[in-house]
Amino acid sequence: MIDQLAKQLFTDAQQRMQELGNSDALPASQLKALLESGLRKLNLVTREEFDAQQAVLLRTREKIDKLEVQLQALLDCKND
């Protein structure tokens, strides 16, 4: 994922430098390494990992809601 994103960013950056005619730009290998290094520091996750965690959180929220209802029912019974 990071490699794919780095390649896309590299391609975009290289294209923009060519459009600007910037001959003082970093060599391609240095630019690519710089982009990859920066992306690795972002702690990115895949969409699949994100969706899986979101599903886990949703199930957990549902369980908590049920437990709160059960607890309230027990407290109501105790107070009667």
mmJSON file of the N, C-alpha and C atoms, coordinates in Angstrom:
{"data_MODEL":{"atom_site":{
"group_PDB":["ATOM","ATOM","ATOM","ATOM","ATOM","ATOM","ATOM","ATOM","ATOM","ATOM","ATOM","ATOM","ATOM","ATOM","ATOM","ATOM","ATOM","ATOM","ATOM","ATOM","ATOM","ATOM","ATOM","ATOM","ATOM","ATOM","ATOM","ATOM","ATOM","ATOM","ATOM","ATOM","ATOM","ATOM","ATOM","ATOM","ATOM","ATOM","ATOM","ATOM","ATOM","ATOM","ATOM","ATOM","ATOM","ATOM","ATOM","ATOM","ATOM","ATOM","ATOM","ATOM","ATOM","ATOM","ATOM","ATOM","ATOM","ATOM","ATOM","ATOM","ATOM","ATOM","ATOM","ATOM","ATOM","ATOM","ATOM","ATOM","ATOM","ATOM","ATOM","ATOM","ATOM","ATOM","ATOM","ATOM","ATOM","ATOM","ATOM","ATOM","ATOM","ATOM","ATOM","ATOM","ATOM","ATOM","ATOM","ATOM","ATOM","ATOM","ATOM","ATOM","ATOM","ATOM","ATOM","ATOM","ATOM","ATOM","ATOM","ATOM","ATOM","ATOM","ATOM","ATOM","ATOM","ATOM","ATOM","ATOM","ATOM","ATOM","ATOM","ATOM","ATOM","ATOM","ATOM","ATOM","ATOM","ATOM","ATOM","ATOM","ATOM","ATOM","ATOM","ATOM","ATOM","ATOM","ATOM","ATOM","ATOM","ATOM","ATOM","ATOM","ATOM","ATOM","ATOM","ATOM","ATOM","ATOM","ATOM","ATOM","ATOM","ATOM","ATOM","ATOM","ATOM","ATOM","ATOM","ATOM","ATOM","ATOM","ATOM","ATOM","ATOM","ATOM","ATOM","ATOM","ATOM","ATOM","ATOM","ATOM","ATOM","ATOM","ATOM","ATOM","ATOM","ATOM","ATOM","ATOM","ATOM","ATOM","ATOM","ATOM","ATOM","ATOM","ATOM","ATOM","ATOM","ATOM","ATOM","ATOM","ATOM","ATOM","ATOM","ATOM","ATOM","ATOM","ATOM","ATOM","ATOM","ATOM","ATOM","ATOM","ATOM","ATOM","ATOM","ATOM","ATOM","ATOM","ATOM","ATOM","ATOM","ATOM","ATOM","ATOM","ATOM","ATOM","ATOM","ATOM","ATOM","ATOM","ATOM","ATOM","ATOM","ATOM","ATOM","ATOM","ATOM","ATOM","ATOM","ATOM","ATOM","ATOM","ATOM","ATOM","ATOM","ATOM","ATOM","ATOM","ATOM","ATOM","ATOM","ATOM","ATOM","ATOM","ATOM","ATOM","ATOM","ATOM","ATOM","ATOM"],
"id":[1,2,3,4,5,6,7,8,9,10,11,12,13,14,15,16,17,18,19,20,21,22,23,24,25,26,27,28,29,30,31,32,33,34,35,36,37,38,39,40,41,42,43,44,45,46,47,48,49,50,51,52,53,54,55,56,57,58,59,60,61,62,63,64,65,66,67,68,69,70,71,72,73,74,75,76,77,78,79,80,81,82,83,84,85,86,87,88,89,90,91,92,93,94,95,96,97,98,99,100,101,102,103,104,105,106,107,108,109,110,111,112,113,114,115,116,117,118,119,120,121,122,123,124,125,126,127,128,129,130,131,132,133,134,135,136,137,138,139,140,141,142,143,144,145,146,147,148,149,150,151,152,153,154,155,156,157,158,159,160,161,162,163,164,165,166,167,168,169,170,171,172,173,174,175,176,177,178,179,180,181,182,183,184,185,186,187,188,189,190,191,192,193,194,195,196,197,198,199,200,201,202,203,204,205,206,207,208,209,210,211,212,213,214,215,216,217,218,219,220,221,222,223,224,225,226,227,228,229,230,231,232,233,234,235,236,237,238,239,240],
"type_symbol":["N","C","C","N","C","C","N","C","C","N","C","C","N","C","C","N","C","C","N","C","C","N","C","C","N","C","C","N","C","C","N","C","C","N","C","C","N","C","C","N","C","C","N","C","C","N","C","C","N","C","C","N","C","C","N","C","C","N","C","C","N","C","C","N","C","C","N","C","C","N","C","C","N","C","C","N","C","C","N","C","C","N","C","C","N","C","C","N","C","C","N","C","C","N","C","C","N","C","C","N","C","C","N","C","C","N","C","C","N","C","C","N","C","C","N","C","C","N","C","C","N","C","C","N","C","C","N","C","C","N","C","C","N","C","C","N","C","C","N","C","C","N","C","C","N","C","C","N","C","C","N","C","C","N","C","C","N","C","C","N","C","C","N","C","C","N","C","C","N","C","C","N","C","C","N","C","C","N","C","C","N","C","C","N","C","C","N","C","C","N","C","C","N","C","C","N","C","C","N","C","C","N","C","C","N","C","C","N","C","C","N","C","C","N","C","C","N","C","C","N","C","C","N","C","C","N","C","C","N","C","C","N","C","C","N","C","C","N","C","C"],
"label_atom_id":["N","CA","C","N","CA","C","N","CA","C","N","CA","C","N","CA","C","N","CA","C","N","CA","C","N","CA","C","N","CA","C","N","CA","C","N","CA","C","N","CA","C","N","CA","C","N","CA","C","N","CA","C","N","CA","C","N","CA","C","N","CA","C","N","CA","C","N","CA","C","N","CA","C","N","CA","C","N","CA","C","N","CA","C","N","CA","C","N","CA","C","N","CA","C","N","CA","C","N","CA","C","N","CA","C","N","CA","C","N","CA","C","N","CA","C","N","CA","C","N","CA","C","N","CA","C","N","CA","C","N","CA","C","N","CA","C","N","CA","C","N","CA","C","N","CA","C","N","CA","C","N","CA","C","N","CA","C","N","CA","C","N","CA","C","N","CA","C","N","CA","C","N","CA","C","N","CA","C","N","CA","C","N","CA","C","N","CA","C","N","CA","C","N","CA","C","N","CA","C","N","CA","C","N","CA","C","N","CA","C","N","CA","C","N","CA","C","N","CA","C","N","CA","C","N","CA","C","N","CA","C","N","CA","C","N","CA","C","N","CA","C","N","CA","C","N","CA","C","N","CA","C","N","CA","C","N","CA","C","N","CA","C","N","CA","C","N","CA","C","N","CA","C","N","CA","C","N","CA","C"],
"label_alt_id":[null,null,null,null,null,null,null,null,null,null,null,null,null,null,null,null,null,null,null,null,null,null,null,null,null,null,null,null,null,null,null,null,null,null,null,null,null,null,null,null,null,null,null,null,null,null,null,null,null,null,null,null,null,null,null,null,null,null,null,null,null,null,null,null,null,null,null,null,null,null,null,null,null,null,null,null,null,null,null,null,null,null,null,null,null,null,null,null,null,null,null,null,null,null,null,null,null,null,null,null,null,null,null,null,null,null,null,null,null,null,null,null,null,null,null,null,null,null,null,null,null,null,null,null,null,null,null,null,null,null,null,null,null,null,null,null,null,null,null,null,null,null,null,null,null,null,null,null,null,null,null,null,null,null,null,null,null,null,null,null,null,null,null,null,null,null,null,null,null,null,null,null,null,null,null,null,null,null,null,null,null,null,null,null,null,null,null,null,null,null,null,null,null,null,null,null,null,null,null,null,null,null,null,null,null,null,null,null,null,null,null,null,null,null,null,null,null,null,null,null,null,null,null,null,null,null,null,null,null,null,null,null,null,null,null,null,null,null,null,null],
"label_comp_id":["MET","MET","MET","ILE","ILE","ILE","ASP","ASP","ASP","GLN","GLN","GLN","LEU","LEU","LEU","ALA","ALA","ALA","LYS","LYS","LYS","GLN","GLN","GLN","LEU","LEU","LEU","PHE","PHE","PHE","THR","THR","THR","ASP","ASP","ASP","ALA","ALA","ALA","GLN","GLN","GLN","GLN","GLN","GLN","ARG","ARG","ARG","MET","MET","MET","GLN","GLN","GLN","GLU","GLU","GLU","LEU","LEU","LEU","GLY","GLY","GLY","ASN","ASN","ASN","SER","SER","SER","ASP","ASP","ASP","ALA","ALA","ALA","LEU","LEU","LEU","PRO","PRO","PRO","ALA","ALA","ALA","SER","SER","SER","GLN","GLN","GLN","LEU","LEU","LEU","LYS","LYS","LYS","ALA","ALA","ALA","LEU","LEU","LEU","LEU","LEU","LEU","GLU","GLU","GLU","SER","SER","SER","GLY","GLY","GLY","LEU","LEU","LEU","ARG","ARG","ARG","LYS","LYS","LYS","LEU","LEU","LEU","ASN","ASN","ASN","LEU","LEU","LEU","VAL","VAL","VAL","THR","THR","THR","ARG","ARG","ARG","GLU","GLU","GLU","GLU","GLU","GLU","PHE","PHE","PHE","ASP","ASP","ASP","ALA","ALA","ALA","GLN","GLN","GLN","GLN","GLN","GLN","ALA","ALA","ALA","VAL","VAL","VAL","LEU","LEU","LEU","LEU","LEU","LEU","ARG","ARG","ARG","THR","THR","THR","ARG","ARG","ARG","GLU","GLU","GLU","LYS","LYS","LYS","ILE","ILE","ILE","ASP","ASP","ASP","LYS","LYS","LYS","LEU","LEU","LEU","GLU","GLU","GLU","VAL","VAL","VAL","GLN","GLN","GLN","LEU","LEU","LEU","GLN","GLN","GLN","ALA","ALA","ALA","LEU","LEU","LEU","LEU","LEU","LEU","ASP","ASP","ASP","CYS","CYS","CYS","LYS","LYS","LYS","ASN","ASN","ASN","ASP","ASP","ASP"],
"label_asym_id":["A","A","A","A","A","A","A","A","A","A","A","A","A","A","A","A","A","A","A","A","A","A","A","A","A","A","A","A","A","A","A","A","A","A","A","A","A","A","A","A","A","A","A","A","A","A","A","A","A","A","A","A","A","A","A","A","A","A","A","A","A","A","A","A","A","A","A","A","A","A","A","A","A","A","A","A","A","A","A","A","A","A","A","A","A","A","A","A","A","A","A","A","A","A","A","A","A","A","A","A","A","A","A","A","A","A","A","A","A","A","A","A","A","A","A","A","A","A","A","A","A","A","A","A","A","A","A","A","A","A","A","A","A","A","A","A","A","A","A","A","A","A","A","A","A","A","A","A","A","A","A","A","A","A","A","A","A","A","A","A","A","A","A","A","A","A","A","A","A","A","A","A","A","A","A","A","A","A","A","A","A","A","A","A","A","A","A","A","A","A","A","A","A","A","A","A","A","A","A","A","A","A","A","A","A","A","A","A","A","A","A","A","A","A","A","A","A","A","A","A","A","A","A","A","A","A","A","A","A","A","A","A","A","A","A","A","A","A","A","A"],
"label_entity_id":["1","1","1","1","1","1","1","1","1","1","1","1","1","1","1","1","1","1","1","1","1","1","1","1","1","1","1","1","1","1","1","1","1","1","1","1","1","1","1","1","1","1","1","1","1","1","1","1","1","1","1","1","1","1","1","1","1","1","1","1","1","1","1","1","1","1","1","1","1","1","1","1","1","1","1","1","1","1","1","1","1","1","1","1","1","1","1","1","1","1","1","1","1","1","1","1","1","1","1","1","1","1","1","1","1","1","1","1","1","1","1","1","1","1","1","1","1","1","1","1","1","1","1","1","1","1","1","1","1","1","1","1","1","1","1","1","1","1","1","1","1","1","1","1","1","1","1","1","1","1","1","1","1","1","1","1","1","1","1","1","1","1","1","1","1","1","1","1","1","1","1","1","1","1","1","1","1","1","1","1","1","1","1","1","1","1","1","1","1","1","1","1","1","1","1","1","1","1","1","1","1","1","1","1","1","1","1","1","1","1","1","1","1","1","1","1","1","1","1","1","1","1","1","1","1","1","1","1","1","1","1","1","1","1","1","1","1","1","1","1"],
"label_seq_id":[1,1,1,2,2,2,3,3,3,4,4,4,5,5,5,6,6,6,7,7,7,8,8,8,9,9,9,10,10,10,11,11,11,12,12,12,13,13,13,14,14,14,15,15,15,16,16,16,17,17,17,18,18,18,19,19,19,20,20,20,21,21,21,22,22,22,23,23,23,24,24,24,25,25,25,26,26,26,27,27,27,28,28,28,29,29,29,30,30,30,31,31,31,32,32,32,33,33,33,34,34,34,35,35,35,36,36,36,37,37,37,38,38,38,39,39,39,40,40,40,41,41,41,42,42,42,43,43,43,44,44,44,45,45,45,46,46,46,47,47,47,48,48,48,49,49,49,50,50,50,51,51,51,52,52,52,53,53,53,54,54,54,55,55,55,56,56,56,57,57,57,58,58,58,59,59,59,60,60,60,61,61,61,62,62,62,63,63,63,64,64,64,65,65,65,66,66,66,67,67,67,68,68,68,69,69,69,70,70,70,71,71,71,72,72,72,73,73,73,74,74,74,75,75,75,76,76,76,77,77,77,78,78,78,79,79,79,80,80,80],
"pdbx_PDB_ins_code":[null,null,null,null,null,null,null,null,null,null,null,null,null,null,null,null,null,null,null,null,null,null,null,null,null,null,null,null,null,null,null,null,null,null,null,null,null,null,null,null,null,null,null,null,null,null,null,null,null,null,null,null,null,null,null,null,null,null,null,null,null,null,null,null,null,null,null,null,null,null,null,null,null,null,null,null,null,null,null,null,null,null,null,null,null,null,null,null,null,null,null,null,null,null,null,null,null,null,null,null,null,null,null,null,null,null,null,null,null,null,null,null,null,null,null,null,null,null,null,null,null,null,null,null,null,null,null,null,null,null,null,null,null,null,null,null,null,null,null,null,null,null,null,null,null,null,null,null,null,null,null,null,null,null,null,null,null,null,null,null,null,null,null,null,null,null,null,null,null,null,null,null,null,null,null,null,null,null,null,null,null,null,null,null,null,null,null,null,null,null,null,null,null,null,null,null,null,null,null,null,null,null,null,null,null,null,null,null,null,null,null,null,null,null,null,null,null,null,null,null,null,null,null,null,null,null,null,null,null,null,null,null,null,null,null,null,null,null,null,null],
"Cartn_x":[0.825,0.0,0.872,1.852,2.717,3.531,4.0,4.778,3.934,2.691,1.794,1.531,1.278,1.032,2.285,3.437,4.699,4.942,4.654,4.837,3.939,2.684,1.75,2.205,2.611,3.1,4.358,5.227,6.466,6.142,5.22,4.833,4.249,3.364,2.767,3.816,4.717,5.761,6.688,7.051,7.946,7.281,5.994,5.272,5.217,4.948,4.87,6.228,7.293,8.634,8.943,8.516,8.745,7.934,6.691,5.85,6.464,7.093,7.715,9.081,9.624,10.943,12.033,11.867,12.797,13.97,15.109,16.295,17.085,16.766,17.472,16.787,15.818,15.055,15.912,15.456,16.138,16.151,17.201,17.192,16.022,15.547,14.361,14.51,15.648,15.834,15.76,16.308,16.25,14.828,14.122,12.747,11.871,12.033,11.242,11.541,12.802,13.177,12.603,12.636,12.089,10.582,9.879,8.437,8.1,8.797,8.547,8.809,9.869,10.203,9.11,8.651,7.599,6.299,5.957,4.71,4.761,5.912,6.033,5.82,6.134,5.965,4.504,3.634,2.23,1.409,1.959,1.239,-0.109,-0.1,-1.315,-1.803,-3.108,-3.677,-4.47,-4.679,-5.447,-6.925,-7.692,-9.134,-9.764,-9.254,-9.785,-9.556,-8.372,-8.089,-9.003,-9.183,-10.048,-11.483,-11.989,-13.36,-13.537,-12.532,-12.609,-12.675,-11.853,-11.863,-13.161,-13.69,-14.952,-16.076,-16.063,-17.066,-16.935,-15.711,-15.481,-16.017,-15.731,-16.217,-17.738,-18.358,-19.819,-20.413,-19.854,-20.341,-20.127,-19.0,-18.714,-19.712,-20.011,-20.979,-22.35,-22.755,-24.043,-24.075,-22.984,-22.915,-22.987,-22.304,-22.329,-23.747,-24.412,-25.785,-26.7,-26.559,-27.371,-27.078,-25.803,-25.424,-25.965,-25.956,-26.501,-27.995,-28.71,-30.143,-30.359,-29.571,-29.696,-29.376,-28.351,-27.962,-29.059,-29.608,-30.675,-31.893,-32.209,-33.341,-33.08,-31.847,-31.5,-31.606,-31.143,-31.221,-32.663,-33.488,-34.903,-35.595,-35.239,-35.811,-35.393,-34.153,-33.626,-34.329,-34.634,-35.257,-36.75,-37.349,-38.792,-39.09],
"Cartn_y":[-1.188,0.0,1.255,1.293,2.463,2.605,1.467,1.519,2.068,1.628,2.097,3.596,4.038,5.457,6.282,5.767,6.471,6.592,5.522,5.566,6.615,6.666,7.647,9.068,9.301,10.622,10.982,10.008,10.227,10.615,9.885,10.175,11.575,11.913,13.247,14.339,14.138,15.132,15.276,14.152,14.184,14.925,14.668,15.338,16.844,17.235,18.674,19.358,18.663,19.246,19.429,18.46,18.583,19.736,19.879,20.98,22.328,22.392,23.638,23.851,22.792,22.892,23.098,22.499,22.67,21.709,22.217,21.373,21.224,22.017,21.938,20.967,20.216,19.319,18.138,17.484,16.294,15.209,14.399,13.252,12.331,11.607,10.768,9.781,9.157,8.157,8.789,9.985,10.671,11.111,11.611,12.046,10.867,9.749,8.555,8.071,8.026,7.589,8.532,9.808,10.802,10.624,10.41,10.186,8.914,7.822,6.558,6.695,7.38,7.57,8.358,9.41,10.22,9.46,8.647,7.882,6.803,6.183,5.128,5.697,6.959,7.588,7.896,7.823,8.175,7.073,5.873,4.749,4.518,4.396,4.183,2.748,2.55,1.212,1.051,-0.197,-0.438,-0.198,-0.039,0.151,-1.082,-2.271,-3.513,-3.553,-3.156,-3.125,-2.116,-0.98,0.049,-0.457,-1.061,-1.573,-2.672,-3.542,-4.618,-4.044,-3.067,-2.456,-1.7,-1.082,-0.375,-1.356,-2.53,-3.555,-4.052,-4.257,-4.689,-3.642,-2.39,-1.32,-1.241,-1.456,-1.438,-2.571,-3.781,-4.904,-4.637,-4.049,-3.733,-2.71,-1.694,-0.682,-1.315,-2.238,-2.919,-3.728,-4.422,-5.2,-4.292,-3.182,-2.229,-1.694,-1.363,-0.857,-1.896,-3.165,-4.232,-4.382,-4.336,-4.464,-3.3,-2.11,-0.957,-1.126,-1.66,-1.897,-2.947,-4.035,-5.084,-4.549,-3.765,-3.191,-2.272,-1.454,-0.559,-1.361,-2.451,-3.302,-3.913,-4.356,-4.917,-3.857,-2.668,-1.586,-1.207,-1.223,-0.907,-1.959,-3.228,-4.317,-4.202,-3.832,-3.706,-2.567,-1.503,-0.337,-0.541,-1.526,-1.769,-2.495],
"Cartn_z":[0.0,0.0,0.0,0.892,0.972,-0.302,-0.83,-2.067,-3.209,-3.283,-4.34,-4.205,-2.976,-2.743,-3.039,-2.641,-2.91,-4.414,-5.143,-6.603,-7.232,-6.76,-7.311,-6.992,-5.742,-5.365,-6.146,-6.312,-7.07,-8.511,-9.114,-10.499,-10.615,-9.676,-9.683,-9.489,-8.531,-8.259,-9.462,-10.057,-11.22,-12.382,-12.576,-13.649,-13.41,-12.185,-11.873,-12.052,-11.67,-11.841,-13.323,-14.138,-15.572,-16.152,-15.645,-16.11,-15.762,-14.597,-14.158,-14.792,-15.369,-15.976,-14.939,-13.782,-12.671,-12.817,-13.259,-13.438,-12.144,-11.11,-9.827,-8.857,-9.333,-8.464,-8.023,-6.963,-6.462,-7.53,-7.565,-8.477,-8.134,-9.117,-8.947,-7.797,-7.665,-6.605,-5.218,-5.07,-3.78,-3.457,-4.458,-4.259,-3.863,-4.543,-4.235,-2.819,-2.429,-1.085,-0.028,-0.301,0.614,0.792,-0.309,-0.241,0.532,0.249,0.94,2.435,2.789,4.202,4.915,4.287,4.888,5.034,4.045,4.106,5.18,5.368,6.384,7.793,7.99,9.301,9.604,8.618,8.808,9.478,9.625,10.235,9.56,8.249,7.482,7.626,7.502,7.482,6.193,5.806,4.593,4.871,3.837,3.971,4.623,4.263,4.829,6.342,6.79,8.228,8.94,8.328,8.905,9.029,7.948,7.957,8.996,9.136,10.126,11.536,11.822,13.151,13.41,12.388,12.525,12.865,12.229,12.521,13.958,14.424,15.799,16.773,16.501,17.376,17.39,16.251,16.187,17.028,16.898,17.713,19.198,19.541,20.94,21.468,20.669,21.068,21.307,20.421,20.579,21.878,22.192,23.433,24.66,24.608,25.733,25.929,24.828,24.931,25.583,25.183,25.781,27.271,27.615,29.026,29.857,29.294,30.011,30.271,29.291,29.462,30.551,30.507,31.524,32.917,33.009,34.299,34.834,33.956,34.388,34.859,34.171,34.579,35.945,36.192,37.509,38.597,38.303,39.286,39.576,38.531,38.711,39.581,39.357,40.172,41.62,41.843,43.202,43.956,43.26,43.883,44.141,43.504,43.711,44.982],
"occupancy":[1.0,1.0,1.0,1.0,1.0,1.0,1.0,1.0,1.0,1.0,1.0,1.0,1.0,1.0,1.0,1.0,1.0,1.0,1.0,1.0,1.0,1.0,1.0,1.0,1.0,1.0,1.0,1.0,1.0,1.0,1.0,1.0,1.0,1.0,1.0,1.0,1.0,1.0,1.0,1.0,1.0,1.0,1.0,1.0,1.0,1.0,1.0,1.0,1.0,1.0,1.0,1.0,1.0,1.0,1.0,1.0,1.0,1.0,1.0,1.0,1.0,1.0,1.0,1.0,1.0,1.0,1.0,1.0,1.0,1.0,1.0,1.0,1.0,1.0,1.0,1.0,1.0,1.0,1.0,1.0,1.0,1.0,1.0,1.0,1.0,1.0,1.0,1.0,1.0,1.0,1.0,1.0,1.0,1.0,1.0,1.0,1.0,1.0,1.0,1.0,1.0,1.0,1.0,1.0,1.0,1.0,1.0,1.0,1.0,1.0,1.0,1.0,1.0,1.0,1.0,1.0,1.0,1.0,1.0,1.0,1.0,1.0,1.0,1.0,1.0,1.0,1.0,1.0,1.0,1.0,1.0,1.0,1.0,1.0,1.0,1.0,1.0,1.0,1.0,1.0,1.0,1.0,1.0,1.0,1.0,1.0,1.0,1.0,1.0,1.0,1.0,1.0,1.0,1.0,1.0,1.0,1.0,1.0,1.0,1.0,1.0,1.0,1.0,1.0,1.0,1.0,1.0,1.0,1.0,1.0,1.0,1.0,1.0,1.0,1.0,1.0,1.0,1.0,1.0,1.0,1.0,1.0,1.0,1.0,1.0,1.0,1.0,1.0,1.0,1.0,1.0,1.0,1.0,1.0,1.0,1.0,1.0,1.0,1.0,1.0,1.0,1.0,1.0,1.0,1.0,1.0,1.0,1.0,1.0,1.0,1.0,1.0,1.0,1.0,1.0,1.0,1.0,1.0,1.0,1.0,1.0,1.0,1.0,1.0,1.0,1.0,1.0,1.0,1.0,1.0,1.0,1.0,1.0,1.0,1.0,1.0,1.0,1.0,1.0,1.0],
"B_iso_or_equiv":[0.0,0.0,0.0,0.0,0.0,0.0,0.0,0.0,0.0,0.0,0.0,0.0,0.0,0.0,0.0,0.0,0.0,0.0,0.0,0.0,0.0,0.0,0.0,0.0,0.0,0.0,0.0,0.0,0.0,0.0,0.0,0.0,0.0,0.0,0.0,0.0,0.0,0.0,0.0,0.0,0.0,0.0,0.0,0.0,0.0,0.0,0.0,0.0,0.0,0.0,0.0,0.0,0.0,0.0,0.0,0.0,0.0,0.0,0.0,0.0,0.0,0.0,0.0,0.0,0.0,0.0,0.0,0.0,0.0,0.0,0.0,0.0,0.0,0.0,0.0,0.0,0.0,0.0,0.0,0.0,0.0,0.0,0.0,0.0,0.0,0.0,0.0,0.0,0.0,0.0,0.0,0.0,0.0,0.0,0.0,0.0,0.0,0.0,0.0,0.0,0.0,0.0,0.0,0.0,0.0,0.0,0.0,0.0,0.0,0.0,0.0,0.0,0.0,0.0,0.0,0.0,0.0,0.0,0.0,0.0,0.0,0.0,0.0,0.0,0.0,0.0,0.0,0.0,0.0,0.0,0.0,0.0,0.0,0.0,0.0,0.0,0.0,0.0,0.0,0.0,0.0,0.0,0.0,0.0,0.0,0.0,0.0,0.0,0.0,0.0,0.0,0.0,0.0,0.0,0.0,0.0,0.0,0.0,0.0,0.0,0.0,0.0,0.0,0.0,0.0,0.0,0.0,0.0,0.0,0.0,0.0,0.0,0.0,0.0,0.0,0.0,0.0,0.0,0.0,0.0,0.0,0.0,0.0,0.0,0.0,0.0,0.0,0.0,0.0,0.0,0.0,0.0,0.0,0.0,0.0,0.0,0.0,0.0,0.0,0.0,0.0,0.0,0.0,0.0,0.0,0.0,0.0,0.0,0.0,0.0,0.0,0.0,0.0,0.0,0.0,0.0,0.0,0.0,0.0,0.0,0.0,0.0,0.0,0.0,0.0,0.0,0.0,0.0,0.0,0.0,0.0,0.0,0.0,0.0,0.0,0.0,0.0,0.0,0.0,0.0],
"pdbx_formal_charge":[null,null,null,null,null,null,null,null,null,null,null,null,null,null,null,null,null,null,null,null,null,null,null,null,null,null,null,null,null,null,null,null,null,null,null,null,null,null,null,null,null,null,null,null,null,null,null,null,null,null,null,null,null,null,null,null,null,null,null,null,null,null,null,null,null,null,null,null,null,null,null,null,null,null,null,null,null,null,null,null,null,null,null,null,null,null,null,null,null,null,null,null,null,null,null,null,null,null,null,null,null,null,null,null,null,null,null,null,null,null,null,null,null,null,null,null,null,null,null,null,null,null,null,null,null,null,null,null,null,null,null,null,null,null,null,null,null,null,null,null,null,null,null,null,null,null,null,null,null,null,null,null,null,null,null,null,null,null,null,null,null,null,null,null,null,null,null,null,null,null,null,null,null,null,null,null,null,null,null,null,null,null,null,null,null,null,null,null,null,null,null,null,null,null,null,null,null,null,null,null,null,null,null,null,null,null,null,null,null,null,null,null,null,null,null,null,null,null,null,null,null,null,null,null,null,null,null,null,null,null,null,null,null,null,null,null,null,null,null,null],
"auth_seq_id":[1,1,1,2,2,2,3,3,3,4,4,4,5,5,5,6,6,6,7,7,7,8,8,8,9,9,9,10,10,10,11,11,11,12,12,12,13,13,13,14,14,14,15,15,15,16,16,16,17,17,17,18,18,18,19,19,19,20,20,20,21,21,21,22,22,22,23,23,23,24,24,24,25,25,25,26,26,26,27,27,27,28,28,28,29,29,29,30,30,30,31,31,31,32,32,32,33,33,33,34,34,34,35,35,35,36,36,36,37,37,37,38,38,38,39,39,39,40,40,40,41,41,41,42,42,42,43,43,43,44,44,44,45,45,45,46,46,46,47,47,47,48,48,48,49,49,49,50,50,50,51,51,51,52,52,52,53,53,53,54,54,54,55,55,55,56,56,56,57,57,57,58,58,58,59,59,59,60,60,60,61,61,61,62,62,62,63,63,63,64,64,64,65,65,65,66,66,66,67,67,67,68,68,68,69,69,69,70,70,70,71,71,71,72,72,72,73,73,73,74,74,74,75,75,75,76,76,76,77,77,77,78,78,78,79,79,79,80,80,80],
"auth_comp_id":["MET","MET","MET","ILE","ILE","ILE","ASP","ASP","ASP","GLN","GLN","GLN","LEU","LEU","LEU","ALA","ALA","ALA","LYS","LYS","LYS","GLN","GLN","GLN","LEU","LEU","LEU","PHE","PHE","PHE","THR","THR","THR","ASP","ASP","ASP","ALA","ALA","ALA","GLN","GLN","GLN","GLN","GLN","GLN","ARG","ARG","ARG","MET","MET","MET","GLN","GLN","GLN","GLU","GLU","GLU","LEU","LEU","LEU","GLY","GLY","GLY","ASN","ASN","ASN","SER","SER","SER","ASP","ASP","ASP","ALA","ALA","ALA","LEU","LEU","LEU","PRO","PRO","PRO","ALA","ALA","ALA","SER","SER","SER","GLN","GLN","GLN","LEU","LEU","LEU","LYS","LYS","LYS","ALA","ALA","ALA","LEU","LEU","LEU","LEU","LEU","LEU","GLU","GLU","GLU","SER","SER","SER","GLY","GLY","GLY","LEU","LEU","LEU","ARG","ARG","ARG","LYS","LYS","LYS","LEU","LEU","LEU","ASN","ASN","ASN","LEU","LEU","LEU","VAL","VAL","VAL","THR","THR","THR","ARG","ARG","ARG","GLU","GLU","GLU","GLU","GLU","GLU","PHE","PHE","PHE","ASP","ASP","ASP","ALA","ALA","ALA","GLN","GLN","GLN","GLN","GLN","GLN","ALA","ALA","ALA","VAL","VAL","VAL","LEU","LEU","LEU","LEU","LEU","LEU","ARG","ARG","ARG","THR","THR","THR","ARG","ARG","ARG","GLU","GLU","GLU","LYS","LYS","LYS","ILE","ILE","ILE","ASP","ASP","ASP","LYS","LYS","LYS","LEU","LEU","LEU","GLU","GLU","GLU","VAL","VAL","VAL","GLN","GLN","GLN","LEU","LEU","LEU","GLN","GLN","GLN","ALA","ALA","ALA","LEU","LEU","LEU","LEU","LEU","LEU","ASP","ASP","ASP","CYS","CYS","CYS","LYS","LYS","LYS","ASN","ASN","ASN","ASP","ASP","ASP"],
"auth_asym_id":["A","A","A","A","A","A","A","A","A","A","A","A","A","A","A","A","A","A","A","A","A","A","A","A","A","A","A","A","A","A","A","A","A","A","A","A","A","A","A","A","A","A","A","A","A","A","A","A","A","A","A","A","A","A","A","A","A","A","A","A","A","A","A","A","A","A","A","A","A","A","A","A","A","A","A","A","A","A","A","A","A","A","A","A","A","A","A","A","A","A","A","A","A","A","A","A","A","A","A","A","A","A","A","A","A","A","A","A","A","A","A","A","A","A","A","A","A","A","A","A","A","A","A","A","A","A","A","A","A","A","A","A","A","A","A","A","A","A","A","A","A","A","A","A","A","A","A","A","A","A","A","A","A","A","A","A","A","A","A","A","A","A","A","A","A","A","A","A","A","A","A","A","A","A","A","A","A","A","A","A","A","A","A","A","A","A","A","A","A","A","A","A","A","A","A","A","A","A","A","A","A","A","A","A","A","A","A","A","A","A","A","A","A","A","A","A","A","A","A","A","A","A","A","A","A","A","A","A","A","A","A","A","A","A","A","A","A","A","A","A"],
"auth_atom_id":["N","CA","C","N","CA","C","N","CA","C","N","CA","C","N","CA","C","N","CA","C","N","CA","C","N","CA","C","N","CA","C","N","CA","C","N","CA","C","N","CA","C","N","CA","C","N","CA","C","N","CA","C","N","CA","C","N","CA","C","N","CA","C","N","CA","C","N","CA","C","N","CA","C","N","CA","C","N","CA","C","N","CA","C","N","CA","C","N","CA","C","N","CA","C","N","CA","C","N","CA","C","N","CA","C","N","CA","C","N","CA","C","N","CA","C","N","CA","C","N","CA","C","N","CA","C","N","CA","C","N","CA","C","N","CA","C","N","CA","C","N","CA","C","N","CA","C","N","CA","C","N","CA","C","N","CA","C","N","CA","C","N","CA","C","N","CA","C","N","CA","C","N","CA","C","N","CA","C","N","CA","C","N","CA","C","N","CA","C","N","CA","C","N","CA","C","N","CA","C","N","CA","C","N","CA","C","N","CA","C","N","CA","C","N","CA","C","N","CA","C","N","CA","C","N","CA","C","N","CA","C","N","CA","C","N","CA","C","N","CA","C","N","CA","C","N","CA","C","N","CA","C","N","CA","C","N","CA","C","N","CA","C","N","CA","C","N","CA","C","N","CA","C","N","CA","C","N","CA","C"],
"pdbx_PDB_model_num":[1,1,1,1,1,1,1,1,1,1,1,1,1,1,1,1,1,1,1,1,1,1,1,1,1,1,1,1,1,1,1,1,1,1,1,1,1,1,1,1,1,1,1,1,1,1,1,1,1,1,1,1,1,1,1,1,1,1,1,1,1,1,1,1,1,1,1,1,1,1,1,1,1,1,1,1,1,1,1,1,1,1,1,1,1,1,1,1,1,1,1,1,1,1,1,1,1,1,1,1,1,1,1,1,1,1,1,1,1,1,1,1,1,1,1,1,1,1,1,1,1,1,1,1,1,1,1,1,1,1,1,1,1,1,1,1,1,1,1,1,1,1,1,1,1,1,1,1,1,1,1,1,1,1,1,1,1,1,1,1,1,1,1,1,1,1,1,1,1,1,1,1,1,1,1,1,1,1,1,1,1,1,1,1,1,1,1,1,1,1,1,1,1,1,1,1,1,1,1,1,1,1,1,1,1,1,1,1,1,1,1,1,1,1,1,1,1,1,1,1,1,1,1,1,1,1,1,1,1,1,1,1,1,1,1,1,1,1,1,1]
}}}
